Amino acid sequence: MDFLLNKRELFDLGERLRGVRIECLEGRCWLTQSGDSRDHILGAGDSFTVRTNGQLIITATQRCRFMLVQTAPQGSRLNYFKAINSALKGCVTGACP
C-alpha cells in the first residue's frame, strides 16, 4: 500500500504495526514512535521495520511517497489490516491527515 505526503504533512499510522516495513520510495520522511527514544529519517531507497508496538507518526520533511509492506508471519496479517484500516478511517469521513 503506497502513501503520498506533501512537505510538512503527517500521518498517524496507529500503534499495532510490529512486523511492518516502511519503505521510502521518493523524497524524505521522519518517523517517530512512542516507546522508541530514537527518531528515524528515511530517504528514497531507505526502509524501517517496526519492531515494537507503539504510536507511529510519519512526517514528510519534503514531499514523499512511502509504502507499507507486511513482513510478519501470515497469522498476524489481520492485525496489520486492522491497523491500516484504523489509520485510514478518518479519510472516509473527510478527516484524512
LINURJO-V796110 format. One record per residue. RES is the residue in one letter. SS is DSSP state (H for helix, E for strand, L for the rest). Layout:
BEGIN
res=RES ss=SS
res=RES ss=SS
END
This chain:
BEGIN
res=M ss=L
res=D ss=E
res=F ss=E
res=L ss=E
res=L ss=E
res=N ss=L
res=K ss=L
res=R ss=L
res=E ss=L
res=L ss=E
res=F ss=E
res=D ss=E
res=L ss=E
res=G ss=E
res=E ss=L
res=R ss=L
res=L ss=L
res=R ss=L
res=G ss=L
res=V ss=E
res=R ss=E
res=I ss=E
res=E ss=E
res=C ss=E
res=L ss=E
res=E ss=E
res=G ss=E
res=R ss=E
res=C ss=E
res=W ss=E
res=L ss=E
res=T ss=E
res=Q ss=E
res=S ss=L
res=G ss=L
res=D ss=L
res=S ss=L
res=R ss=L
res=D ss=L
res=H ss=E
res=I ss=E
res=L ss=E
res=G ss=E
res=A ss=L
res=G ss=L
res=D ss=L
res=S ss=E
res=F ss=E
res=T ss=E
res=V ss=L
res=R ss=L
res=T ss=L
res=N ss=L
res=G ss=L
res=Q ss=L
res=L ss=E
res=I ss=E
res=I ss=E
res=T ss=E
res=A ss=E
res=T ss=E
res=Q ss=E
res=R ss=E
res=C ss=E
res=R ss=E
res=F ss=E
res=M ss=E
res=L ss=E
res=V ss=E
res=Q ss=E
res=T ss=L
res=A ss=L
res=P ss=L
res=Q ss=H
res=G ss=H
res=S ss=H
res=R ss=H
res=L ss=H
res=N ss=H
res=Y ss=H
res=F ss=H
res=K ss=H
res=A ss=H
res=I ss=H
res=N ss=H
res=S ss=H
res=A ss=H
res=L ss=H
res=K ss=H
res=G ss=H
res=C ss=H
res=V ss=H
res=T ss=L
res=G ss=L
res=A ss=L
res=C ss=L
res=P ss=L
END
